[in-house]
Amino acid sequence: MSSTLTAARGAPRRSGSVRATVTCASHQGLCRIIYLGYKTYEQRDRDDGGWDARRAGSALFRPGGHHRGDSEPAARPPRPRGPEREQRTHQVIGPAGRRRPSRGVPGSGARRGRTGRARQGLRGRARGVPRGQGADLFVSTPDTPLAGLRIVECATFVAGPSGGMALAQLGAEVIRVDLPQGGGDHGRWPVAPNGTSLYWNNLNKGKRSVALDFRAPEGRELLAALATADGPANGIYLDNVAGRTRLRYEELAERRRDVIHVHVQGKPDGKPAVDYTANAEVGVPDMTGPQDHAAPVNHVLPAWDFLTGMTAATGVLAALHRRAATGEGSGITVALCDVALAAVGNLGWLAEARLAGRGRPRHGNHTFGSFGVDFPTADGRRVMVLALTPGQWDALCAATGTTEVFTALEPVFDADLSTESDRYRLRDTIEAILRPWFEGRGLTEIGERLDRARVLWGPYRDTHEAATLALADPGSIVTEIDQPGVGAMVAAAGPLRWSGSTQPPRPAPLLGADTDEVLSRYLGLSAAELGRLHDAGLVSGPTESQH
């Protein structure tokens, strides 16, 4: 793709604004993009309070991202004036994605042009959607730790999107990019009565949504421009795209040297894998289930997906710290199977198996290496009870009135039940002695007695009861939000409590709700150009049917 950029001649000049015409030759044909009304970084940050209100004192958000070595807020860079302003050289994308100098346009893709809210009657705007519908869902406040940070996410299913959501819950502006018809996860179960995916909406809370055909050459170019936009808060790309349409770190780094790219994939060699296949390969299903059950038992929680997402989010933050300190970018790969192997390795399970010469046998619902098991109650419920420490063991014995029984039992089995190893060795005997106490009482009485003695325990619940109790708890992170396309929807906030409080969950956007706003604001696309992209089917926004 080739690009040329020239300042328009003879046009009235405003302070802090330029007019430029960009001609892009691609497989999609010749397009003309007009950038109008651009505000310089200095003006923009002054007008919206961005520089000072977001992160004036943070090395992560200083110009160039370099650490100053002190704790004082970064000074605003001086605005060039007169000849100095006219001669300032900036970068634009040239042939083969290389940057080459051009004059007069500050930056190569960072927040050019008027926003979608400022334009009236934008051709190609999401039909039937109130102006600013998508943008209004994202509100970054100064007290959120990552306020001012911008991440472009092109990922589907759980691992990548959960990592992006974790960053969004900390205040980052996360722009999720999907194909115009939605990704493979857009309609995934569970779904609301109207067929809208509760899965998708809960994994993308607080994000912005751009619907863009990045499989087409022109759409791929737009995605690359978003991922490498100028400015200290930009240049962060999180994805799990595979195949020829994937943007690789090397080509992104040609556009922006300090770009941060975190790529999530199944296996280290790039072959596909999902949570269930990774779980099978590391041996967890072979350790799960009743002792007399021969076949492997899968668990329903995609634990490796979520752990991979958190690892990806950690990679983003680590790369940001590195960029602030050195000015260097990072190309990071997170493989789901690596995450699973690391977890079982860190728990000592792999070392245990190698030393024993076999995998660990099943233990049913018993806790490995200590005492813990479930008990039925008189009213048909079940509780999980554990005694991991000597104090917890003493509390359990006191609550159930079995202290003397177990004291008398110790010399019979040459055991010291204050130790985890002996409680584990005698787990079946302990369970048999305690079971009648639980079977003779209802859940309420059991709970009162165990709580009074400070026993480690929890009742078994289904998800309906869990949701109902969480909604009734004023201190819970779970609440009900008004989700576009769904209506009232139960949702959870981020689990980090800052000074005892959490940021409430924000709804997920409608698919493509922010397409025009984002492409206009950050890439400078005009109303006419956005209309052409809509007409060509390269971008889309929500329709009335999604409300």
C-alpha positions in Angstrom: 0.0 0.0 0.0 1.3 3.5 -0.8 0.3 6.7 0.8 0.9 10.3 0.0 0.2 13.2 2.2 0.2 16.9 1.2 -1.0 20.0 3.1 -3.9 21.7 1.3 -2.8 25.0 -0.2 -4.8 28.2 -0.2 -7.1 27.0 2.7 -7.5 29.3 5.6 -5.2 28.4 8.4 -6.4 28.1 12.0 -4.2 28.0 15.0 -3.8 24.3 15.9 -5.4 23.0 12.8 -4.3 21.6 9.4 -6.0 20.3 6.3 -4.5 17.3 4.5 -5.4 14.9 1.8 -4.3 11.3 2.0 -4.5 9.1 -1.0 -4.3 5.3 -0.3 -3.8 2.8 -3.1 -5.0 -0.7 -2.0 -6.7 -3.7 -3.4 -9.9 -2.1 -2.5 -9.3 0.8 -4.9 -8.4 4.4 -4.6 -9.7 6.2 -1.5 -9.3 9.8 -0.4 -9.3 10.5 3.2 -9.7 14.1 4.3 -8.5 15.1 7.8 -10.2 18.3 9.0 -10.2 20.2 12.2 -7.4 18.4 13.8 -6.4 19.6 17.2 -2.8 19.2 18.2 -1.9 17.0 21.1 -1.3 20.0 23.3 -4.7 21.6 22.4 -6.6 18.4 22.8 -5.1 17.6 26.1 -5.7 21.1 27.3 -9.3 21.1 26.2 -10.3 17.8 27.6 -8.0 17.9 30.6 -6.4 14.7 29.3 -2.8 15.4 30.0 -3.1 16.6 33.6 -6.3 14.8 34.7 -5.3 11.4 33.4 -1.7 10.7 34.3 0.5 13.8 34.4 2.8 12.2 36.9 3.0 8.7 35.5 5.9 7.5 33.4 3.6 5.3 31.4 1.8 8.3 30.0 4.6 10.8 29.5 5.6 11.8 26.0 7.6 8.9 24.5 6.8 6.9 27.6 10.2 7.4 29.2 10.8 7.4 32.9 12.0 10.7 34.3 13.6 9.3 37.4 11.6 11.6 39.7 8.1 11.8 41.2 7.2 15.2 39.8 4.4 15.5 37.2 5.7 15.7 33.6 5.7 19.2 32.2 3.6 19.9 29.2 5.8 20.0 26.1 6.0 23.6 24.7 3.9 24.3 21.7 6.0 25.2 18.6 5.1 28.5 17.0 5.8 30.3 13.7 8.5 28.8 11.4 9.3 26.2 14.0 5.7 24.9 13.9 5.7 24.9 10.1 8.9 23.0 9.8 8.0 20.3 12.4 8.5 16.9 10.8 6.1 14.0 11.6 5.7 10.5 10.5 3.2 8.9 8.1 2.9 5.3 6.9 4.7 4.8 3.6 5.1 1.9 1.3 5.3 -1.6 2.9 4.2 -0.1 6.2 7.4 1.9 6.6 7.3 5.3 8.2 8.6 8.3 6.2 8.7 12.0 7.2 6.0 14.4 6.2 5.4 18.0 7.3 2.4 19.6 8.8 0.4 16.7 10.2 1.1 15.9 13.9 1.2 12.1 14.1 0.2 9.3 11.8 -3.1 8.2 13.2 -3.7 9.6 16.6 -7.0 11.2 17.2 -7.3 13.2 14.0 -10.5 15.0 13.0 -13.7 15.7 14.7 -15.4 13.0 16.7 -18.6 11.3 15.6 -20.5 13.2 18.2 -19.5 16.5 16.6 -20.8 15.6 13.2 -24.4 15.7 12.3 -26.0 13.4 9.8 -22.9 11.2 9.3 -23.4 8.9 6.4 -23.0 5.3 7.3 -23.6 5.9 11.0 -25.1 3.0 12.9 -28.7 3.1 11.8 -31.2 3.5 14.6 -28.6 4.0 17.3 -28.7 7.1 19.4 -25.7 9.4 18.8 -22.8 8.4 21.1 -24.5 5.2 22.1 -21.2 3.2 22.1 -19.0 6.1 23.3 -21.2 6.9 26.2 -20.7 3.4 27.6 -17.0 4.1 28.1 -16.3 6.5 30.9 -12.7 6.6 32.1 -12.3 8.5 35.4 -9.1 9.8 36.9 -9.4 7.5 39.9 -9.3 4.4 37.8 -5.6 3.2 37.7 -5.3 2.8 33.9 -7.4 5.8 33.0 -6.0 7.3 29.7 -4.6 4.0 28.4 -5.9 2.8 25.1 -5.7 -0.9 24.0 -6.9 -2.3 20.7 -8.2 -5.9 21.1 -8.9 -8.3 18.3 -9.7 -11.5 20.1 -12.6 -13.9 20.5 -13.9 -16.4 23.0 -12.5 -16.3 26.6 -8.8 -15.9 27.0 -8.1 -12.7 25.0 -11.4 -10.9 25.8 -11.1 -11.7 29.5 -7.6 -10.1 29.5 -8.9 -7.1 27.7 -11.9 -6.8 30.1 -9.6 -7.0 33.1 -7.7 -3.9 31.7 -11.0 -2.2 31.0 -12.2 -2.7 34.5 -9.1 -0.9 35.7 -10.0 2.1 33.6 -8.3 1.5 30.2 -10.1 2.3 27.0 -10.3 -1.1 25.3 -11.4 -1.1 21.7 -12.6 -4.5 20.6 -12.5 -5.1 16.9 -14.8 -7.7 15.3 -15.8 -8.7 11.8 -18.9 -6.8 10.7 -21.0 -10.0 11.3 -19.4 -10.6 14.6 -16.7 -13.0 15.7 -17.2 -16.7 16.3 -18.2 -16.0 19.9 -20.8 -13.3 19.3 -23.8 -15.6 19.6 -22.3 -18.1 22.0 -24.4 -19.6 24.8 -25.7 -18.8 27.4 -28.2 -16.5 25.6 -31.0 -14.3 26.7 -34.6 -15.1 25.7 -34.2 -12.9 22.6 -31.1 -14.9 21.5 -28.5 -12.3 22.5 -25.4 -13.8 24.0 -25.0 -13.3 27.7 -21.5 -14.8 27.3 -20.4 -12.1 24.9 -21.9 -9.3 26.8 -20.4 -10.3 30.1 -16.9 -10.9 28.7 -16.9 -7.5 27.0 -18.2 -5.2 29.6 -16.8 -1.7 29.5 -15.2 -2.0 26.1 -15.9 -0.1 22.9 -16.8 -2.0 19.7 -15.6 -1.5 16.2 -17.0 -3.7 13.4 -14.3 -4.0 10.7 -13.6 -6.5 8.0 -9.9 -7.0 8.8 -9.7 -9.9 6.4 -9.9 -7.5 3.5 -6.6 -5.6 2.7 -8.1 -2.2 3.4 -9.7 -3.3 6.6 -6.4 -4.9 7.7 -4.6 -1.7 7.0 -7.1 0.2 9.2 -6.7 -2.3 12.0 -2.9 -1.9 11.8 -3.3 1.9 11.9 -5.4 1.6 15.0 -2.9 -0.7 16.7 0.0 1.6 16.0 -1.6 5.0 16.5 0.8 7.7 17.9 0.8 9.0 21.4 2.1 7.6 24.7 -1.3 6.1 25.6 -1.6 4.2 22.3 0.4 1.4 20.5 -1.0 -1.5 22.5 -2.5 -4.5 20.6 -4.0 -7.6 22.1 -5.1 -10.4 19.7 -5.6 -14.1 19.1 -6.0 -13.9 15.3 -4.6 -16.8 13.4 -3.8 -17.3 9.7 -2.9 -14.9 7.0 -5.0 -12.0 8.4 -3.0 -11.9 11.6 -1.0 -8.8 12.3 2.5 -9.8 13.4 4.7 -7.9 15.8 7.4 -7.4 13.2 5.1 -5.6 10.8 3.6 -3.5 13.6 7.1 -2.6 14.8 7.9 -1.2 11.4 5.1 1.3 11.8 5.8 2.1 15.5 9.1 1.0 17.1 7.7 0.9 20.6 4.5 -0.9 19.8 3.3 -3.5 22.4 1.8 -6.6 20.9 0.4 -9.4 23.1 -0.6 -12.4 21.0 -2.7 -15.2 22.6 -2.6 -18.7 20.9 -3.3 -22.3 21.7 0.1 -24.0 21.6 3.6 -22.6 21.5 4.1 -23.7 17.9 0.9 -21.9 16.9 -1.3 -25.0 16.5 -4.8 -24.6 17.8 -5.9 -25.5 21.4 -8.8 -24.5 23.6 -9.3 -24.8 27.4 -10.8 -28.3 27.2 -7.9 -29.7 25.1 -5.3 -28.0 27.2 -6.9 -29.3 30.3 -6.9 -32.9 28.9 -3.2 -32.7 28.0 -1.9 -31.6 31.4 -3.7 -34.5 33.2 -6.3 -32.7 35.3 -9.3 -34.8 34.1 -7.5 -37.9 35.0 -7.2 -36.7 38.6 -10.8 -35.5 38.8 -13.9 -37.5 39.8 -14.9 -40.4 42.0 -12.2 -42.9 43.0 -13.9 -45.8 41.2 -14.5 -43.9 38.0 -12.4 -45.0 35.1 -13.0 -42.3 32.5 -11.6 -38.8 32.6 -13.8 -36.1 34.1 -13.9 -32.6 32.7 -14.7 -29.6 34.8 -17.0 -26.9 33.3 -15.0 -23.8 34.3 -12.6 -22.7 31.5 -9.9 -22.0 34.2 -7.0 -22.1 31.7 -8.7 -19.5 29.5 -9.2 -17.1 32.4 -5.6 -17.7 33.6 -4.3 -17.0 30.1 -6.3 -13.8 30.0 -4.8 -12.6 33.2 -1.4 -13.6 32.0 -1.9 -11.6 28.8 -3.1 -8.6 30.9 0.0 -8.9 33.1 2.1 -9.0 29.9 0.6 -5.7 28.7 1.4 -4.0 32.0 4.9 -5.4 32.1 5.5 -4.2 28.6 4.2 -0.8 29.4 6.7 -0.6 32.3 9.5 -1.7 30.0 8.5 0.9 27.4 8.4 3.6 30.0 11.9 2.7 31.2 13.6 2.0 27.9 11.4 3.3 25.1 11.3 -0.2 23.6 8.3 -2.1 22.4 7.5 -5.7 23.0 6.3 -8.7 21.1 4.8 -11.2 23.6 3.2 -14.6 22.9 1.0 -16.3 25.5 0.2 -19.9 24.7 -2.8 -21.5 26.5 -1.0 -24.8 26.8 2.1 -23.0 28.3 -0.2 -21.4 30.9 -1.7 -24.7 31.9 1.7 -26.5 32.1 3.1 -23.6 34.2 0.1 -23.9 36.6 0.4 -27.6 37.2 4.1 -27.4 37.3 4.1 -24.6 39.9 1.7 -26.7 42.1 4.3 -29.4 42.1 2.1 -31.9 40.3 4.5 -32.6 37.5 7.4 -33.1 39.8 5.3 -35.4 42.0 4.3 -37.5 39.1 7.9 -37.9 37.9 9.1 -38.9 41.3 6.2 -41.4 41.8 6.5 -42.8 38.3 2.7 -42.4 37.8 0.0 -39.8 37.8 -1.9 -38.9 40.9 -4.9 -41.2 41.6 -8.4 -39.8 42.0 -9.7 -38.8 45.4 -13.3 -37.9 44.7 -14.2 -34.8 46.6 -11.5 -35.2 49.2 -8.9 -32.5 49.4 -5.4 -33.7 48.5 -2.8 -33.6 51.3 -5.1 -32.5 54.1 -8.6 -33.0 55.3 -11.6 -31.7 53.3 -14.7 -33.3 52.0 -18.4 -32.7 51.4 -21.2 -33.8 53.8 -25.0 -34.2 53.2 -27.3 -32.3 55.5 -30.7 -33.3 57.0 -32.6 -31.0 54.6 -31.0 -32.3 51.4 -28.2 -29.8 51.0 -24.5 -30.4 51.0 -21.6 -28.5 52.6 -17.9 -28.5 51.9 -15.8 -28.6 55.1 -12.0 -28.2 55.3 -9.4 -28.3 58.1 -6.1 -27.2 56.6 -4.4 -25.9 59.7 -4.2 -27.1 63.3 -6.5 -24.3 64.4 -9.1 -25.1 61.8 -9.0 -28.8 62.9 -9.5 -27.9 66.5 -12.4 -25.6 65.5 -14.1 -28.4 63.5 -13.7 -30.8 66.4 -15.1 -28.3 68.9 -18.1 -27.4 66.7 -19.1 -31.0 66.1 -18.3 -32.2 69.7 -15.8 -34.8 68.5 -12.6 -33.5 70.2 -12.5 -36.4 72.7 -13.3 -39.0 70.0 -10.4 -37.9 67.8 -8.0 -37.6 70.8 -8.7 -41.2 71.7 -8.3 -42.2 68.1 -4.7 -40.9 67.6 -2.8 -43.6 69.6 -4.9 -46.3 67.9 -3.6 -45.2 64.5 -0.2 -43.8 65.7 -1.4 -40.5 64.3 -1.1 -36.8 65.2 -4.2 -35.3 63.7 -2.8 -31.8 64.2 -0.7 -32.5 61.1 -2.0 -32.3 57.6 -0.4 -35.6 56.5 -2.1 -37.7 59.2 -5.5 -36.0 58.6 -5.1 -36.9 54.9 -4.0 -40.5 55.7 -7.1 -41.0 57.9 -9.5 -38.9 55.8 -12.0 -41.8 55.3 -12.1 -42.5 59.0 -12.6 -38.8 59.9 -15.3 -38.5 57.3 -17.2 -41.5 58.7 -17.0 -40.1 62.3 -18.2 -36.6 61.3 -20.9 -37.6 58.8 -23.7 -38.4 61.3 -23.3 -34.9 62.9 -24.0 -33.3 59.5 -26.8 -35.7 58.5 -28.7 -35.0 61.7 -28.9 -31.2 61.2 -30.2 -28.8 58.6 -28.1 -26.3 56.7 -29.1 -23.3 58.8 -28.1 -24.9 62.1 -24.9 -26.3 60.6 -24.0 -22.9 59.3 -24.6 -21.1 62.6 -22.5 -23.6 64.6 -19.7 -23.7 62.1 -19.6 -19.9 61.8 -19.6 -19.5 65.6 -16.6 -21.9 65.9 -14.9 -20.2 62.9 -14.8 -23.4 60.9 -13.7 -23.3 57.2 -16.7 -24.3 55.2 -19.1 -23.4 52.4 -22.6 -24.5 51.3 -23.1 -26.0 47.8 -25.3 -23.8 45.6 -26.5 -23.7 42.1 -25.9 -20.6 40.0 -29.4 -19.3 40.5 -29.0 -19.3 44.3 -25.5 -17.8 43.9 -26.9 -14.9 41.8 -29.8 -14.3 44.0 -27.7 -14.1 47.2 -25.1 -11.9 45.5 -27.7 -9.4 44.3 -29.1 -9.2 47.8 -25.7 -8.5 49.3 -24.9 -4.7 49.3 -21.2 -5.5 49.5 -21.2 -7.9 46.5 -19.4 -7.1 43.2 -22.5 -8.5 41.4 -25.2 -6.2 40.4 -27.8 -5.7 37.7 -27.1 -3.4 34.8 -29.0 -2.2 31.8 -27.4 -4.0 28.9 -28.1 -2.8 25.4 -29.7 -5.6 23.4 -30.6 -7.5 26.6 -32.2 -5.2 29.1 -31.7 -6.0 32.8 -28.6 -8.3 33.1 -26.8 -9.6 36.1 -23.1 -8.7 35.8 -20.0 -8.7 38.0 -17.5 -5.8 38.5 -13.8 -6.3 38.6 -12.7 -8.2 41.8 -10.0 -5.7 42.8 -11.3 -3.5 45.7 -9.5 -0.2 45.9 -9.6 1.2 49.4 -12.5 -1.1 50.1 -14.6 -0.2 47.0 -14.9 -1.4 43.4 -15.8 0.3 40.1 -19.3 -0.7 39.1 -19.6 -2.8 36.0 -20.2 -1.0 32.7 -22.3 -2.5 30.0 -20.8 -4.1 26.9 -21.3 -2.2 23.6 -23.5 -3.2 20.8 -21.5 -4.8 18.0 -20.0 -1.9 16.0 -21.5 0.8 18.2 -18.3 2.8 18.2 -17.1 2.1 14.6 -17.6 5.6 13.3 -16.5 7.4 16.5 -13.2 5.4 16.8 -12.2 5.6 13.1 -13.0 9.3 13.0 -11.4 10.2 16.3 -8.2 8.1 16.1 -7.7 7.7 12.3 -9.2 11.0 11.1 -11.6 9.4 8.7 -14.2 11.8 7.2 -17.9 11.4 7.0 -17.6 10.7 3.3 -14.9 8.1 3.8 -16.9 6.4 6.6 -19.9 6.3 4.3 -17.8 4.6 1.6 -16.6 2.0 4.0 -20.1 1.3 5.2 -21.4 1.0 1.6 -18.5 -1.4 0.7 -19.4 -3.6 3.7 -15.9 -3.0 5.2 -17.4 -1.6 8.4 -20.7 -1.7 10.2 -22.6 -0.5 13.2 -25.6 -1.8 15.2 -29.1 -1.8 13.8 -32.6 -1.3 15.4 -32.9 -5.1 15.8 -30.0 -5.1 18.3 -31.9 -2.8 20.7 
